[in-house]
């Protein structure tokens, strides 16, 4: 899928979806660290078909996976988020719709997937309230507040390309006059980065999270948690779940890998707080590794975009189907009759995976 997507996309769009921040070391480290995780299989468990079903935020999903929030998917395929959401519905997994989706939250929710709405905290506070109201009104099942973007990480591929959105693609959830910057050609910078600086509130604080918790009855999830102390504080203000994520290597370019941070966060929070894993998932075995460490579920990002670029809705469906079959195989071979048994596996860390083993091919 990655190879096919590369052939189908322009180089600037390819760089936008596949690139990371800084020298992209965190992007590479996400894969290297996942490849270091080893699981000791159990045998003679007596299970023919492992069960993949799991409750995520109180709702049953067909596997412990959700499609990560990703912006501007019409850059990749005309069907964009609508096509990806339909594929998520068919796969029986939640679809997390971004604030910066290229279709409105109402259009995405109408595709029938279990929809969670990802919220960026905007400088325009009245618009934040309006987005929350819209998410509630159209039946979203959770609110996912991204907390690791006080400013956009310096993504050098976009800067060097002078990346900007075409006139046919915009953030459909925002007023037109608040999205124009993302389409304006900039000199030696990224129009997306400039738009983010204009639109997003850099001083998001715990007081804002507390305000949002009081404002909505939807399950509240914080995405971008890496420090156990932050996870503990999130529980203290009434957050229902956290997503351990370094934004797929696209934000702080000195962050640890997400899989390394996952274990520390899980050790710090009570079992009542669901913990999800994000950043670097490329196979069903990666999902199992996160489950073995104790994650409730995992998010998959770039592979969905590769599938969308390769074959639209069918391509995304193929990616999710492949992940399902890989997870079934991994569970069976590890001796687990269900995903709930994954946390009983013995986890070890292989120290000697060379850096070139992981990361992006180009």
N, C-alpha and C positions, 0 to 999 in steps of 0.2 A: 504493500500500500504506500509506503514512504517513497519508494522508487517511482511508482506510477504518479503520485502526487507531484513529485519534482518535475516530471516530464510535462504535466498539465498546467503548471502554474508559472507565472512570470517570476523572474529572479527577485524582484522587490517584494512581491507577496510571499514568496517562499521564505525570504529572510525575515519578514514580519512574523510569520507563524512559527518558524522553527528556531529563530534566534534567541539569545539570552542577553543578559546585561554584562557589561565590562568585557573581560576576556573569555567569558562563557565557561569559566571554570566550575561554577556551581551547576550549570547545565550538564556538564560532563560528570561531575561528582555524583549527581543524583543516580546516574546509571551505574557508575563504578561501585557505589555503596550498596545498591540493590543486588548487584552481582556478587558481592561479598557475603550476603546472607545465605546460610546453609540450613536446611531443615532435615533432621534425622527422621526417616520414615518409620512408622510402626507396621507390623505385619500381623496376619491371622486375625483380622478384625471382622470378617464375615459380612461385608457389605457389598451388594452388587452394584447399585446405582447411588452415588452420593447425592445428597440433597443440597442444593445451592441456595434455597430460599432463606431469607433473613429479614427481620423487621429493621427498617431504617427510619428513625424518628417516629416510631410507632406504626409505620405502614409496611405491609409485606411487599418485598421486592423479590423478583425471581432469581436474583443473584446479588451479592453484596457490593454493588457497583453503582456509581452515578456518573453521568456525563458532566464533566467540569464546565464551569462558566467560561465562555470564550467569546470575545467581541467580534463584531463585523463579519459574520460568516458568509454574507453575500459576496464578499471578496473572493470566495473560493468556489462557490456554486450559486446559481440563481435561486435555488430553493433554500439555501442558507439554513438558519435555525429551524425553519419549519420542517425541512426535510430531515434534519438531525433529530428533532423532537418526535417525528413520526417513527423513526427507527428505534428511538428509546422506548416509545410506547409498545412497539412490537416485541422488544426484548424484555419488557417488564421491569425497567430500571428508571430511576428518577432522571429528569433532565433539568439542569440548573441553567436558567436563562439569565444572561448578563444584562446589567443596566445598559451596556453599550451594544446590545443586540441590534442587528440591522432590520429586525421586525419587532413590532410592539409586543409587550408582555401579553396583551389580550390575544393577539394572533397566535403566539406560541402556545399559550395555555389551551387554546381551542383545538390543538392537534391531538389532545387526549392523553398525553403522557402525564405521569406524576411530576408536576412542575414545581421546582423551588426557584425563588427569585433571588438573584445575587444583587446586592445593593452596594453601590459606591456612595460614600457620604459626600454630598455635593456642597459647594459654597452656598448655593441657593437652598436654604433650609425648607422653605415652603414646597419646593419641588421634591425634596426627600419625603416629606409627609404625603405628598400626592402620589409618589411612586409606591409607598407602603399601602396606601388606600387602594390603589389599582391592583396591586398584587393580591390583596385580601379579597377584593371584589371579584376577580376572575378565577378564584379557586386555587391559588398557589398553596402548597402544603407546608412550606417553610420559608423563612427569610434568612439569607446567607449574607452577612455583612463582611465585606473584605476589609481587613484592617492593616494590611502591609503595604499600602500605597500612599504614604504622605506626599510622595512625588513619584513619578515614573522612573524606574531604573534606566540608566543610560545604555540604550540598546544600539550598539555601534553600527550594526547592519542598517538599521533604519536611518540613523544619522547620516551615514555615508551615502545612502541612496536618496536622501531628501524625501523620505517616504511620506505620502499623503493619500487620503482616500479619494477615489474617483467620485465624480458628482452623483453617480447613481447609488452610492452607498453612504449611509449616515446612521447615527445613533437614533433609532426610531422612537425610543422612549423619551427623548428630550426635545424641547422646543427647537424649531429649525434655527432660530437666531442664536442658540447656544451651542450649535454644532459646526458652524461654518469654518472655524479655524482648522479643523481636522482635514479640510479639503484644500487649504491654501498652500501653495508651494512656498517652502521656507528655504533660506540659504544655509547650507551646512547644518541642518538640524531636521528633526522629525516633526511633521505637523501634528501627528498623534501625541507626541510628547508635549507640544505646546498647548494643545487642546486640553490634555489632562491637567496641566498646571493651571489653566484657567478655570476648569470646571470642578475639580475635586478639592475638598477641604483638607489642607495639609495638617491642620491642628486637631484632627479627630482625637477624642479623649474618652476615658472611661465614663465620664459624665454623660457623654453622648450615647454610649452603649446603654447606660442605665435609663436614659430618656427613651431610647428605642424599645427597651424591654417593657417599660410601662405603657408604651404606645400601642404595641401589638400583642395579640393573643396567639399568633403563630409561633411554632417552635423557632427559636432564635439560634443561629449557628454563627460562629466567628471563624472566618477563613484567613489563614496566614499566621497562625499561632506556632511559634517555635520554642519559646522559653517556658519551662514548667511553671514558673512563677506567674506568667501571664495566663496560663491555663487555669491555675488555681483561682486567680482573681476573676476570671470569666465565670467560673462556677459560682463564686460569691455574689456576683451581680445578677444571677438567674439565667445565665446562658444554658441552653439545652445540650449543645454539642460544640466541639471545636474541630477544625480541619487543620491538621499539621501539614504545612505547605510553605515552600519557599518560592511560590508563584512560578513553578516550573523553571527555576533558574533565571527568571526575568526581572528580579528586583534587586535585592542586596547582594552584590557580587562577592561577598566574603562569608555568606551564610553557610552553615553546615548542610549536609544532605538531609532531606526530609525523613528518610528512613532511620537515620541516626537520632534525630530529634524525637521521633515517634515514641521510642521506648521510654525516654525520660518524661515525656508528657503523660504517658499512660500510668507511669508509676506515681505521678503527683496528684491525679484527679480521682474522685470517687467513681465507682462503677455506674452511678446514675447519670454521669456525663458521657455521652457517646463521643468517641474519638474516631475521626476519619483520616485517611492518609491520602496525600496528593503529591504529585511531582515525580515523574519518571516511569509511571506504569506503562509497560510495553507487552505484558503477557499475563495469562491467567496465573502463572507461577508467581509473578510479582504480587498479585492480589493475595494469593495464599500466604506469602511471606508477611505481608502487612497484617493479615488475620492472625497468623501465628504469634506475632508480637502483641496482639490484643486489640487491633483496630476493629471498629464495628463495620467499616466498609472502606472502599477505595474510590477515588475519582480518576477517570481517564480523560485525558485532554488531547494532545496532538494526534494520536492515532485516529481519533474521530474526525479531525480535520483532514487527515490524509485520505480517509475513506470518502469523505465528502468531495474532495478534489478528484478522486479517482473515478467515482461513479455515483455521486449524489446520494440520495436516500439509500439506494441499494448498497453503496459502498460503506456507509455507516453501519447498516444492518450487518454486512459481512464482518466488519471489525468487531461488533458486539457479539456476534455469533462465534467468531473465532476465540474471543476471550472466554466465552462461556465453555466452549469445548476444552480449551486449555485448562481452565479452572477445574472442570470435571475430572480431567486426566490427572491433574496435580493432586487433587483430593484423594482419588482412588489410589494413586501410587504412594501417597504419604500415609495411607491407612486411616483416612478420615471418612466416616459415613455421612457427615454433614459439616457445613462450614463452622458450626459452633464447636466442633471438636478440634479445629485448627489450633486453638490456643493451648492445647495439650501437647503440641509438638515441641521437641527440643530444638532451640535456635542456637546456632553458632555463627561466628563471623570469620570468614576466610580472609587472611591479611594480605595476600600476595597477588591480587588481581591487578595486572598492569593498567595504567591510565588509559591506554589506547583501546582497551577492551570495550569500554562503554562510550556513551555520548553519540553525538550526531555524526553521520557519515561524511558530511561536507563542512 
